[in-house]
Amino acid sequence: MPIDEITQKVSDRYAKAASTGEQMCCPTSYDMAHLKSFIPDEVLKISYGCGTPAGLETVKPGETVVDIGSGGGIDCFEASRLVGPSGRVIGIDMTDTMLEIARQHAAVVASNLGYAASNVDFRKGLADAMPVEDETADLIISNCVINLAPDKRKVFREMFRVAKSGGRFTISDIVADQTVPQYLIHDAQKWGDCLSGALTLTDYMAGMTEAGFLAVHLTKFSPWQVIDGIHFFSVTLTGYKLPATPAAPSIRFATLRGPFTRVVDERGQAYQRGIPQPITPADVSLLSQPPLTDHFILTAEPLWLHRGDARWAAVFPEQRPCVWEGDFALLAGPFLEAADDDGHVYRRGEPLEICSKTRRVLDQAGYATHFAMLNRAGYKVAGETVSCAPNGGCC
């Protein structure tokens, strides 16, 4: 199906939904009681996102937010409240019906917030060709929309162009645990259902880093649907457009604290737990980002860590029988690869089957935030326990 045809069919589908009140594809988790205090019902009833953008929790007064696929304006209006009257919000959408609804209610929302005028600008455009100037956004949000774009890597490049140096994105979207087959890709109905256009988590996160974003990591995860054995799930991801490398002559080494025994960052640099690694100012900038900083100690001189050091972190598996229950772990943290103390090597976005013993490890602090978990068992597993001895364990 040609790209233009996909785009038009998706636009027509959402325009129809806005007119009829049809409930669309994606799971939502909005605090409607809060939003009703300043957003009209006509906007709230056509919200089709897959979760309130977590990035809005980080917004500061005066910042500029760009919303890709703004729809009826629900996320833009919440962003408007958070950035305050000195801030700015730009909503991008390709559907005239949605834009009309959003623009009609902008003044009402501004009045409800006590603003002299609306600070939200709704513009018609596509995610892969946004009508926004370079280096505009402190924060880019998108709520289950990029999934609908045929060329997602082009969207990611546009996001990088639009983001300020030092800016960030937080987007929610639907991804899959395996490549979507052609019979779904060419099903126009499934495009509007956020299925046909789903990338694997591996490809999605790789596309972000290829565009230039770094420290791309998971902030929220929720299973959604299983279609013909393909697991579709909602993820919320955050990443950064790092600023120009600052001078950091006083920091020259990084030591991995753990709990991973080994990690490889998005630039391909490997770190072993407890062993100092020489780093560049660019590495300092990356390792200082929130998802990474807890795992590293940055120093002027080499610092070795040993197991008895309070800064050395690990979660050892229990050496007892375990059960295979159909669980698969997908690394979704700011690492391309990571290893644990039981010999598992996790590669970003790739499902790895794990037993109950490993599941207990990955549910612990230091690990849990970096993994999406899927259960592929189509029935209640009744398998027998198996040995997980250190000298020949089950996994």
Beta strands, then each sheet from edge to edge (+ up, - down):
strand 1: 64-68
strand 2: 88-93
strand 3: 120-124
strand 4: 137-143
strand 5: 163-176
strand 6: 214-227
strand 7: 230-240
strand 8: 253-256
strand 9: 262-265
strand 10: 270-272
strand 11: 276-278
strand 12: 296-299
strand 13: 327-331
strand 14: 335-339
strand 15: 345-347
strand 16: 352-354
strand 17: 371-375
sheet 1: 3+ 2+ 1+ 4+ 5+ 7- 6+
sheet 2: 11+ 8- 12+
sheet 3: 10+ 9- 14+ 15-
sheet 4: 16+ 13- 17+
end
